[in-house]
Amino acid sequence: MLNVLVGVKKGMTQIFSGNQVVPTSLIEFVPNTVLKVEKSKNSEKNYIFLAYGKDKNNKKIKKSILGQLKGSNTNQNKIKQFTIAISEEINLKKGDKLKVDNFKEGAVVLVKGFTKGRGFQGVIKRHGFSRGPESHGSHHHRRPGSIGMCSFPAKVLKGKKMPGRMGSKQITIKNLKIVKIDVRNNLIYLKGSIPGAIGNYIAIKGNN
């Protein structure tokens, strides 16, 4: 069975393993529904589309999404595409359900999610710059300082670290170990931390 799922971050806890305390992140998974499996003939990758999230009334789902849900016997209004190696067998059809029992304790997985949004931030918080003098006459307590160039090339170079929007970016964390699987409550305990705030959706995929 394919080991890909999308769930909701529920927070962090700890598990006692012998004399050690293991920090773990909890992800809750409502069974995902298979919408489509695309087998590529020209490339080395296949694609699978999963519907996830809570069921919603048809009137609250966009028509473009409803068209993809047709025939799958689900009203989950969020769709995620996963890339699968062509060597991996996919014996799934539209409407099949994927649950936490597809994974095994001790397995190593890849996790994707969006980091917490921090809004508009300065260079100290965003890039870790040092602050300027705190004396009364200084005008550069938390400012970035000079950013321009001399007569040549007389411009600000692209990629210059500046104040701006921070966070709310998709990041990937590899090689996280599954410490525990609670099939009854649809929970997976991962060793370490994962991106995002509590309630954010998290995609998890077994390392191939």
N, C-alpha and C positions, 0 to 999 in steps of 0.2 A: 504494500500500500504506500502511496505517495506521502512523504512527510513534509508537507507545507501547510501552514495555518495562519489565520489572522485573529488576534484576540485583543483583549483590553487590559491595560496595565492596572493592577489593583493595589500596588504598593510594595513595601519591602518587609521582610521579617528575618528570623534567624532559625537555623536548624542545628541541633546538637548532634555531632558525629564523633562518637568516642569522647576524647578529651578536647575536641576542637569545636568552635562555634563558627558555622558557615553562614555568611550573609547571603540572603537569597531575594530575588525579585519574583513576585507572583504575577502570572498572566492568566486571565480567565478566558476560556474559549467557548463561545456558542458554536455548535457544529456548523462548519462551512459547507456551502452547497456548490458542487461542480456545475459550471455553466457551459464550458466549452474546452475541448482539448484540440490544439492545433499541432499537427505533426508536419514539420518542415522537411521538404525533400532536398533542398539545396544547401541548407546550413546544418550545423552540428547541434542545433538547439530545438527544443519543442516548447510550446507555451500552453499553460493551463490558466483558465479564468475562474476565480472563485467569488461567490457572493457571501458576504459576511455582515455581521451586525444584527440588530433586533428587527423582527418583522414589523412592517409598517402597512398602513392602509394604502390600497392602490391609488387613491386620490392624492396621496402625499408623495408619490414616487414619480419622477420625471418620465415622460413617455419614452425617451431614449433608453432609459434603464429598464422600463417595463418590457420593451422589445427583446432585450437580452435575457430577461427572467422567464419569458414565455416557455412553458413546457418543463420548467425545472421544479415546479411545485414549491416555490418559496417566494416570500415577499421581502427578503433582505435587500436593502436598497444601496448597498455599497459593493463595489467590484474591485478585485485586485488581480493583477496579472503576475504570474511567476514564470521564470525561465527555467526549463528543465533540460538536463543533458540528454542528448538523443539516445545514449546507451541505456538510460533508465526506462524500465518497462512501465507503461501507463495503461492499466486495465480499468479505466473509469469511463462512465458515461454521464450524460446530462442528468442532473437530479441526485446523484450520489452524494452522500454526506461524509465529510472528513472530521474526525474527532481526535481527542488527545491520545487515545490508545494507539494511534499510528506511530507515536514516538516511544522510545525506551529510555529508562533511567540510565544515566551514565553516558548517554550520547552527547556529541558535540554539535552545536547548532550555530546558525548565523541569524542575527536579529537586526531588523530595520525599524526605525521609528523617527519621529520628528522631535527635536529638542525643544525645551521650554522657550517660549518667546520672551525676550527681555526688553523689547521696545527699542527706542532710539537711545543709544548709549555713547559715551565719550571714549576717547582712546585709552584711558586708564583701565576702565572695566572691560572694554571690548578687545583690546590688544595687549594689555598688561604693561603699558608705558609707566615710567617713573614720573612722579609729580615734580613740579617746580618748587622754587623756594617759597616758604610760607611767610616771609617777612612782609611788612606793611607796604613797601614800595614795589613789590613784585606784581606784575600783571599776568603771570603765567603759573598760577597755582595748579590748574588741571588742564591747561591748554596743550595742544599738540606741538606748538612751536612752529618754526619756519618750515614751509613745505615746498617752496618754489626753487628754481634753479637760477644760476647767474645768466649772463647775456647769451650763453649757449648751454642747453637748447632753449632756455627762456620759457619753460613750461613745467607743469606738474606731471611727472611720469605716471603712466597707468599702473594701477595696483597699489598706489600709495595707501598706507594704513591711515584711515581717517575715521572720525565719528560716523555712526550710521546705525542701521537696524541690526540688532544682535539676536541670535537664536532663531528658532522656528525653521530649522534646516533638517533635511533628512540625512541621517547618518547610519552607518552600518557598523555593527560590532561582531567580530568573528570569534569563533572558538569559545563560546559560552557553554558550560556543562549543565546538563539537566540533572538536578540533585534529586528531585522527587516528582512523581506524577500522581495526582489525585483524580482518578477517573470518575468517581462519584460526583465530585463538585466541579469537574471540567477545569482543573487547575494544573499548571506546570510551574515548578519552582526552578528558577535558573540561578546558578551561582554568580554573584556579583550584581552590578547595577545595569540598567537598561535605559535608553533615552526616553525623554518625554515626561509629562505630568501624569498624575493619577487620572485614569479615564481615557487616556490617549490610546489609539489603536496601534498595535505592535504586530509586525509580520515576522514569522519565524520559519526557518527553513533548515533542514538537515544538511550538513556538509557532505558533498558527494566526492 
